[in-house]
Amino acid sequence: MPQTQSTTPISIARARPVPGVRALPPPTGWAADHHGTGLRGADHQGADRHGADRHDVDHHGADRQQASATAEHAETEHQDARGEWLRFAPVQPLFRARAAQRLAVLAYHGVTDHRSFGAQLDRLRRLATPVSLEAVLQAVTERRPLPPRSVLVTFDDADRSVLTHALPALDARGIPATAFVISELIGTERPFWWHEADFLARHGGRARSLDCGHPSQLLPRLKAMPDPDRRRSLHELRVSADRRPPRQEQLTPADLLALRDGGVAIGNHTQGHPCLGRCDDATVRAEITGAHEALTHWLGEPPTAFAYPDGGHDPRAETVLQELGYRLGFLSDHRLGPRLPTHPLQISRLQVDSTTSIRRFDTILSGLEPAYRRWRRQAVA
């Protein structure tokens, strides 16, 4: 591994158990994801491993999976084509220069294309300074900005591809990362609830509150419901569907330790990934504290970082996090943040996917693509 130097007082040792950053050379010049960004995520692979469940996937789900793959590929090509154009926009150098003084936190959901992901990490080594969660925490504690071009790699939901695909690629390049875990799935073969709902609806499942008209409206409608209604609708889908969803092997407590030992810090992503804004106060508290207690038990130490499900800030959640001693909280607002976070429990993140082209990856990292997307939304509105 090439030796590097840093002019900052933050340690640059490998961020396995040791806090720090790794300073690198400066630059030379299943269906759409559950956040509704149109960015593909590896947490939507939908593992299928057992008996009759395999039969369901192989024979009854083949057409649906092919259609989803085609739609995802088309969406990715559309997004990447826009990124290709933005990469050569005259303002890109200006955005890149501005981004050098910002903190980029990349929010993945897993790794579906390990080669593309490896190319993205190589790009980070050339264009940025990958930092660890501990380095961000140290910067907040000491009120000292992170180095220029700092980038933190994170994963939400933490499916097994974080262990099987992301960890080897990160370890080979000495890049630390953070995985935010849905605690009630650890050690199970349960699918993510948004995968399950989609599968059940496509296999005869019905719910009184879900008269969607089109499958693409299922997830937005579920997310817009008060949490008790969402849970009740999921139950109705389960009892009315004519097939069970395929099992999905999740991480185990031992896997969490392996990730942590490999330089991937473990954070809290609630017990069951509800939309906190649709939960009552008691549910918000239970979702956070339940996951906190489970992770503390498995890891032997309490987590200090939290990622808001669906990326939106919730003030009630922040209150609970402060009571539990959390120091860092992460949004998914597709923005760059300051090198010294001004609101440590509301740190911005950029949404990215392992299949994103390198040219589009550059425009995301510079902040140009996020700014363009915000401008487009405002123009349409």
Salt bridges, closest charged atoms under 4 A:
ASP43 OD2 - HIS34 NE2 3.61
ASP43 OD1 - HIS44 NE2 2.75
ASP53 OD1 - ARG244 NH2 3.82
ASP53 OD2 - ARG247 NE 3.25
ASP56 OD1 - ARG243 NH1 3.30
GLU72 OE1 - ARG40 NE 3.24
GLU77 OE2 - HIS73 NE2 2.83
ASP80 OD1 - ARG360 NH1 3.82
GLU84 OE1 - ARG359 NH1 3.00
ASP122 OD1 - ARG173 NE 2.63
GLU142 OE1 - ARG144 NH1 3.50
ASP156 OD2 - ARG349 NH2 2.76
ASP157 OD2 - HIS34 NE2 2.76
ASP157 OD2 - HIS109 NE2 3.89
ASP157 OD1 - HIS269 NE2 3.17
ASP157 OD1 - HIS273 NE2 3.49
ASP171 OD1 - ARG14 NH2 3.07
ASP171 OD1 - ARG16 NH2 2.14
GLU184 OE2 - ARG190 NH2 3.14
GLU189 OE2 - HIS50 NE2 2.80
GLU189 OE1 - ARG247 NH1 3.66
GLU196 OE2 - ARG238 NE 2.71
ASP198 OD2 - ARG64 NH1 3.06
ASP198 OD1 - ARG202 NE 2.93
ASP227 OD1 - ARG230 NH2 2.90
ASP227 OD2 - ARG231 NE 2.86
ASP229 OD1 - ARG232 NH2 2.26
GLU236 OE2 - ARG208 NH2 2.54
GLU249 OE1 - ARG49 NE 3.37
GLU249 OE2 - ARG160 NE 3.93
ASP255 OD2 - ARG160 NH1 2.64
ASP281 OD1 - ARG316 NH1 2.89
GLU287 OE2 - ARG231 NH2 3.00
GLU301 OE2 - ARG260 NH1 3.17
ASP310 OD1 - HIS34 ND1 3.51
ASP310 OD1 - HIS35 ND1 3.35
ASP310 OD1 - LYS223 NZ 3.40
ASP314 OD2 - ARG316 NH2 3.03
GLU318 OE1 - HIS313 NE2 2.50
GLU323 OE1 - ARG285 NH1 2.83
ASP362 OD2 - ARG87 NE 3.31
ASP362 OD2 - ARG123 NH2 2.54
GLU369 OE2 - ARG82 NH2 3.56
GLU369 OE1 - HIS334 NE2 2.77
GLU369 OE2 - ARG360 NH2 3.23
GLU369 OE2 - ARG373 NH1 3.78
